[in-house]
Structures are given as C-alpha cells and as structure tokens.
Amino acid sequence: MDFKIKDKNPIPVPSLRRLPLYHHYLKEQINKNILFTSATIIAEDLNLIPIQVRKDLSYTGIIGKPKLGYDIKELASTIETFLGWHNTKNAFLVGTGNLGEAILGYNGFNDIGIKIIGGFDVDKNKIGREINNVKILPVEKLESLIKRMKIKIGIITVSAKAAQDIANIMVNAGIKAIWNFSPVKLKIPPDVIVQSENLATSLSVLVKKLEIKINLGEINE
C-alpha cells in the first residue's frame, strides 16, 4: 500500500515507517551539535542501505547541499512537516485498562502532533477519574462527543469482544482513522484507515527470532 501526500508522489508504507526513525536519529545529532549529515552517514549509523535512505528522504521534497549533505535541523523540520506533526490532531481513547492507561500516560504523542483529549470506559469505578490530565468519561457519551468535537482519530484498547462495537460507534460518528490494539481484525469501511497492533504476535516473532539465533550459535543461552 502507498500513501499519497497532497500532490507529491505516493510514499510506500515501509518508507513512511522509517521517517520517524530518521527524525529520532536527527534529534540525537542535534543534541551533539552536529550540523550536517548525509544519506550514507545515516545509513551507516542505522544499519540501512544508503540508496534506501536517500529515496525515503526524497519523498519529503528536501534536497541536500553539494559537499555538505543535509542541514540536520532543516531535515528534521521537513520530516515533521511532511508527517503533519506541526498540526495537532485530537484523539479519543476507549478502554482504560492497563494498556489504555499506559497510552494515556505517555507524553511522547504530543511531539508528533497527537493529543488524546478524552478517555472512555464502561467501568463506573474509572469514570470521572483523570489520567495524565485526561478525563475518563462513560462510553455512552462517545458518539455524541465525536460528532460535536469533530474528532477524526480513535484508539481502541478494549477486549476482543467489545472492539467491533466500539469501532462501529466510532465510524458512525465520523472517526476516519483507528489505532486498534484489540486482538481482532475489525470490519471497517474502506474510507476509514486502520492501524492494528497485535502485541502478542509481535512478541512471538521476537521470541522466534531469538530462538533461531540461539540455534545458529549466534547467541549464547
């Protein structure tokens, strides 16, 4: 799948995923007072291929300076603009269990232009609480508040049983992008973007990779 950014060329999802990695790297270089870098240096430091780094960065429209490469501050700012981090987008989260509470407590979303302004739950013991200055409200208010506040991003951290119902409410109310942490594949209209994160699957892949390296003798038990 490719994403089109306004009138620019479509950007492949793998390239889109790498841009925040480059941004984090560039911020580290800025803290070291390094002024310029190149695709080759970035590739070496991040264990990537220079031609791939160069192609990824080209989607942002930035052009390096002859003999100097990229101005690091300019490149970091260009990536932020390309990814829309300068335009804060509000989001609602449904499900304030351990995972939902952890997400609400994470302040790093502000750096990428996402602000979770409301949490929702069915547990009466949680309703009315505040987590990291985010008020927890009853799920019954979810649909009306999405419509009233024109929220476009929804985060689902509920059980598999409840996930589809919550997704339906979100979509019907006007949500256009869902970050799904429930272990189910949601049935969503094609005009709504879904990014699913299966933590158990990711951990299983990690464990399997570790097992393979141990069997190959690359890692000692």
C-alpha positions, 0 to 999 in steps of 0.5 A, a space after each residue: 500500500 502507498 500513501 499519497 501526500 497532497 500532490 507529491 508522489 505516493 510514499 510506500 508504507 515501509 518508507 513512511 515507517 522509517 521517517 520517524 526513525 530518521 527524525 529520532 536519529 536527527 534529534 540525537 545529532 542535534 543534541 551533539 551539535 552536529 550540523 550536517 549529515 548525509 544519506 550514507 552517514 545515516 545509513 551507516 549509523 542505522 544499519 540501512 542501505 544508503 540508496 534506501 535512505 536517500 529515496 525515503 528522504 526524497 519523498 519529503 521534497 528536501 534536497 541536500 547541499 553539494 559537499 555538505 549533505 543535509 542541514 540536520 535541523 532543516 531535515 528534521 523540520 521537513 520530516 515533521 512537516 511532511 508527517 503533519 506533526 506541526 498540526 495537532 490532531 485530537 484523539 479519543 481513547 476507549 478502554 482504560 485498562 492497563 494498556 489504555 492507561 499506559 497510552 494515556 500516560 505517555 507524553 511522547 504523542 504530543 511531539 508528533 502532533 497527537 493529543 488524546 483529549 478524552 478517555 472512555 470506559 464502561 467501568 463506573 469505578 474509572 469514570 470521572 477519574 483523570 489520567 495524565 490530565 485526561 478525563 475518563 468519561 462513560 462510553 455512552 457519551 462517545 458518539 455524541 462527543 465525536 460528532 460535536 468535537 469533530 474528532 477524526 482519530 480513535 484508539 481502541 484498547 478494549 477486549 476482543 469482544 467489545 472492539 467491533 462495537 466500539 469501532 462501529 460507534 466510532 465510524 458512525 460518528 465520523 472517526 476516519 482513522 483507528 489505532 486498534 490494539 484489540 486482538 481482532 481484525 475489525 470490519 471497517 469501511 474502506 474510507 476509514 484507515 486502520 492501524 492494528 497492533 497485535 502485541 502478542 504476535 509481535 512478541 512471538 516473532 521476537 521470541 522466534 527470532 531469538 530462538 533461531 539465533 540461539 540455534 545458529 550459535 549466534 547467541 549464547 543461552 
